[in-house]
């Protein structure tokens, strides 16, 4: 099925997360490595995907960073690496949770 999806598409690049970027009939799309999570797309490729720029990101354009820029991270919500402040008013879920079972 994957081969049918990208059939006729031209691969234009790959990012540091191994996501692959393609064009076909003036459409642009990404094939994610692993889980399909749009927050895995770095800013340079996001701009290209959404037609903000026609310049295909390359190692030279990606390496230009300002001192205040941080390395891109995908959305970590729902994972063990999610941010959880110490003094949060949201309590941790207890193990005594029982899901609803219809009769």
Order of alpha helices (4+ residues) and beta strands (2+ residues): alpha-beta-beta-beta-alpha-alpha
